[in-house]
């Protein structure tokens, strides 16, 4: 569980993990894609996931089966979503302080690399082979006790801890819950914050990445 005081945080020995959908972006890109290109059946699937009836991998597979449109159309739809304007300043400041940064996303994935390419961020996410329309999971962790996620967000946190680094997680939704239990410092908003309140998981609330910037870097 998170337990490092911010006053003791040495950013040069810290690994920061940023969720993508709804954290780096102003709204969830996967939801935007579904709203624009899938029948409403996806909403019931999403509710099942949010209430723990199905796991995240089953959720995104079932939702992806409903998505209609070719690669160019879907990429264009995804690109309609804007980024939080604070992402660039936050990335620059954390890099200047010596922190490692990684984007961890358990959505459809095909749009993440394009969106964060200007910032040169490492990305762990799912992928789509548009030649077959197959949703693929290059960052799943079959050794994880649950093995139920598309992208295991706990695995890179465990790796950073094994390297002696302090870990910071910034997220907003259900796919960030397991990572939230491992990170030394947690920033949460929206659904993740509500879950933390219910589960008794300590966190720092945020609304935009400028809030995270102010807390981590004091400006």
Secondary structure, 3 states (H helix, E strand, C coil): CCCCCHHHCCHHHEEEEEECCCCCECCCHHHHHHHHHCCCHHHHHHHHHHCCCCCHHHHHHHHHCCCCCCHHHHHHHHCCCCECCHHHHHHHHHHHCCCEEEEECCCCCCCHHHHHHHHCCEEECCEEECCCCEEECCCCCCCCCCCCCCCCHHHHHHHHHHCCCEEEEEECCHHHHHHHCCCCEEEECHHHHHHHHHHCCCCEECCCHHHHHHHHHCC
